[in-house]
Amino acid sequence: MAKTIIVSNRLPISLRHRNGRFEFKPSAGGLATGLGSIYKTGENIWIGWPGNTVDDPEQRAEIILELHELKMAPVFLSKEDVEQFYEGFSNECLWPAFHYFTQYMIYNPEHWEAYVRVNQKFCEAILKRADPDDTIWVHDYQLLLLPQMLREVLPNATIAFFQHIPFPSYEILRMIPWRKQLLEGVCGADLIGFHTYDDMRHFLSAVNRITGLSNESGYLQAENRIINVDSFPMGIDYDKFAKQAKSRKTQNIVKEFKGQMIDQKLIITIDRLDYSKGIPQRLQAFNQLLKDHKELHGKVSMIMIVVPSRDKVQSYKELKEEIDLLVGRMNSDYSTLNWVPVHYFYRSFPFEELSAFYSMSDIALVTPLRDGMNLVCKEFVASKTDQSGVLILSEMAGASKELQDAVLVNPNDQQGVVDAIYEALQMKPAEQKARISSMQESLKKYDIFQWVKVFMDRIEHVKEKQEELTSK
Ligand code: GDG
């Protein structure tokens, strides 16, 4: 029987090196949970990089065995691969280009060669395990070349691709010297998915202008195949967040945390360290609010969690310094003995504590300059089980297309963000309730499990359509 293979750059595990041995902890992230029902079934498997470089053949063998138990198979990357493929081409060329940060793009042919080489490594790892009729679902921008590489060897396989980050307009994509190869690579798939309609539209227009393929109602006609392109906005594990927020454990943490911040309104912000998330701009808006509204001093604080990420890439190092400086300045300007405006944490928290932060906060300030979807805003809404709270959301996040009951802002409009925070602080409970409950309804319906189902059903549909066409 044909099986399904999930492929992503990172496997859904964290790997720790302890006492000369590796320890694995399965990831509890949304995607891993959603895809659990797929890769943990039957012969199905998840293939990807375990996240550490391992050179010792004995250790590699040990890791292969242990991952096998978890229904995963590793692709081992060398230190050079990580530097040139992951930190280099993926994160210093594609990531900035796709998020419209062209000033950070680095066009390095060695990085490009490494990108081709590592996509090839993934291809070989998959070919060792794939049968000709399998379904292979490839994830994200690190593996854009993989669908076509697989197609050449497995012409009858069903190949799908989903991109988790935005897809830029043609004018940006064309800046990349290897744009044609990238598009031809991804067009090896039968189904190509994006979070939003706009990403899909940008992709179709770039494909048309660069490769000449034209689309009809979301179908591209390739030489002897059709390729379906569509948007599939990703959801969260809604029940998990709602349940955790109500749990005794989380409510005890809320009591403890809140006890230290009596009579203060709390604004939560949570992001990976990334320039696309607009962290300095958000701090500047909060600074402006405190400057304009002295009456809010001592009455409102921001809890800012920044999760360390890509700290070897120069632009990320600089961003960290900028944030440190801004927070330092704000706190030294405004703090009193019993009030600190920004509680800044450069680390990640266990799930129960994350849930407590969501649950106890009055406002979530989610203002990326560009974001494929953004799950933090959805998790905040799901965690507000008493239906209080206000979500302030950037128009540049994919999620804003669904969460129209948020207070929507343009993150580049500092005064607009200041006004939105002020409005949120004054918002009446009845209005908060109306907005939160309406967003909860849609997030509940279209959760991560539904997202996986809709995508997998579409793969099936495209496969049938393909067969119909070839039998004609
Ligand atoms: C990419 C795209 C797209 C954060 N801090 C902690 C913690 N987190 C978890 C959140 C959330 C996740 O990290 C962050 O997800 P986002 O979607 O906000 O952002 P990216 O990492 O940039 O993800 C994005 C996503 O892919 C999915 O397609 O939405 O646009 O850029 O789930 O909860 N989790 C824990 N402790 C923390 O301190 N446990």
Boltz pocket constraint, residues with backbone or C-beta under 6 A from the ligand:
constraints:
  - pocket:
      binder: B
      contacts: [[A, 30], [A, 164], [A, 165], [A, 234], [A, 270], [A, 271], [A, 272], [A, 305], [A, 307], [A, 347], [A, 348], [A, 349], [A, 350], [A, 351], [A, 354], [A, 371], [A, 372], [A, 373], [A, 374], [A, 375], [A, 376], [A, 377], [A, 379]]
      max_distance: 6.0
